[in-house]
Amino acid sequence: MRPNLQGARNLCFVCGEYMFQKKLIPAKSEWDRVVDATRQVGKHAVEKRIELAIELLPFEFAFVNSLSIRWSAFSTRSGLSM
């Protein structure tokens, strides 16, 4: 189901966290998937001319849980910037 974003000015995207605390599924595989998904969402936001907000989650295994540590690597890989 595709949401109707007509008239929207921004979109909050929650990347989530590593499933099974990086023990069952290889962490690199999960990281690559969330980076790709974020890249796709970002591309869609650009096409629709809406601002994309990435939500920080305060959990140890969250993909993006701090601006200083994870955001740098995440934004570099996904092609997003602040």
RALIN-V804202 format. One line per field, one symbol per residue. ss: DSSP state (H for helix, E for strand, - for the rest). phi: phi as a letter, one per 20 degrees, with the letter a starting at -180 (. if undefined). psi: psi as a letter, one per 40 degrees, with the letter a starting at -180 (. if undefined). A space follows every 50 residues. Layout:
BEGIN
ss = ???
phi = ???
psi = ???
END
This chain:
BEGIN
ss = ---------EEEE---E-HHHH----HHHHHHHHHHHHHHHHHHHHHH-- EEEE-------E----HHHHHHHHHHHH----
phi = .efedgnfdbceddfnbffllmdedggffffffffffffffffffffelc eddeeededgdffccbffeefgfffffenecf
psi = hhiheheidihhhhdaihiffeddhhdddddddddddddddddddddefi hhhhhhhfideidheiddcddddddddeeii.
END
